[in-house]
Amino acid sequence: MQMDPEGFEALVTAELDRLPDDMVDGLENVVFVVEDRPEDGSLDLLGLYDGWALTERDRYGIGELPDRIIIYREPHLAACETADELRDEVHTTLVHEIAHFYGIDDERLHELGWA
C-alpha cells in the first residue's frame, strides 16, 4: 500500500479524533508523533509508547519532557493492503499505545484483544 507522509499523518489524526473521550481525556503530558520507521529500520513495529506509564508516575517529575506515542508509517503500509485495513490497524495501534500510558501491559492487551 502507498500513502505519502502527509496523508498518513491526517489518517492518524482522524483516528485519534474517533477514539472515545474517556480514553484520551486522561492523557497528560503526551504527544503523538508519526515517523517513517523505528530506529532499527525494521517493519515489525507499528507503534511505541516512550515514557512513564501512569501507574509509574510516582517517579515522574515536574518539568519532564512529554511522553511520546510514536506511530510508524512504513510498517503500517507494509502490513495493510486496503485503506480500510490501514485505518483499522492505525486505530488498534493507537489504542494499544495509549493503553501502555495507562499501565496496561502486552499480556493484558492480548487478553482484551488489542494486541
N, C-alpha and C positions, 0 to 999 in steps of 0.2 A: 504494500500500500504506500502511496505517496501523499505527503502533505507538507507544505512549507512551514517554517517555524512560527510565523505569524498566525496561520490558520490553526495550528496545533495549540498555540497559547490561547487563542479565542475559544477553542473547544474545551480546554481545561477550565477556563474562567466560567463558561456556560455550565459545565458540570458541577463546579463548585457552587454556583448560584442555585442549582437544583437540590443541593443537599438540605436536609431538614435544619431549621433554625437552631433547634436544641443541640444539634451536633456541632455547629460552627460557632454558636454564641459563646461557648466556653473557651474557645481558643484564645490564649493570651500570649502575647509576645512571640507570635509565629508568623512567618512569611512563607508564601508559596512561590516556588521557583521552577521554571521549566529549563531543562538543559538537554542537549542532544544525546549524550551518553554518560554513563558512570565513568569515574576517573580511570578505571582499568580498561575502558574501551569495549567492554562486553555488551552483549544484547540480552543478557539474562535478567537484569534487574530493572523493574518497571518504575520503582519509586523508592524513596528513602526518607525516613524521619531522622533528622540530625538535630538532637537536642536532649533536654531533660524531660522525661515523662512527668506528667502532673503528679503522679504518685511518688516521685523522687525530688520534688521541688523544694524539699527542706534544705537541700544544698544549693539552691538556686538563689542568686543574689540580685539585688537591685542594680540596675545598670548593665545587666547581661545583654550580650548581643541576642537578637531574636533567634529562636529555634527555626529550623527550615524544614519544609516539606518539599522535597525535590521530585518532580515528575520528569521521567526521561522520554523524550520524543522518539528517537530511533528504535529503541526496544519495543515500544508500543506499536509503531508502524510495522515492524518486522513480525510481530505476533498476531496482527489482525489483517483480515482480508477485505472487510467492508467497513463503511463509515459507521454503521450501527454497532458492529462488533467493537470498533475502536472507541466509540462513545461509552459502551458498557464497560470496557476494560479500564478506561480512564476513571470512570465512576468508582469501580471496585478498588482501584489503586488509591484514589483519594480517601475513601472510607478506611481502607487498610492503614494508611499512613496516619490519618487523624486518630485512629484507634490507638496507635503507638503513643501519640501525645497523651492520651488518657490513661496510659499504662497497661493496655491490653496487649498481651504477648501473642506471638505467632500461633502457639498451641491453642489458645482460646479462640483466636480468629479462625482457625481451621474448624473448631467445634461449631462456630457460628456461621460457617460457610463463606467467610470473607477472605480466605487465603487459599 
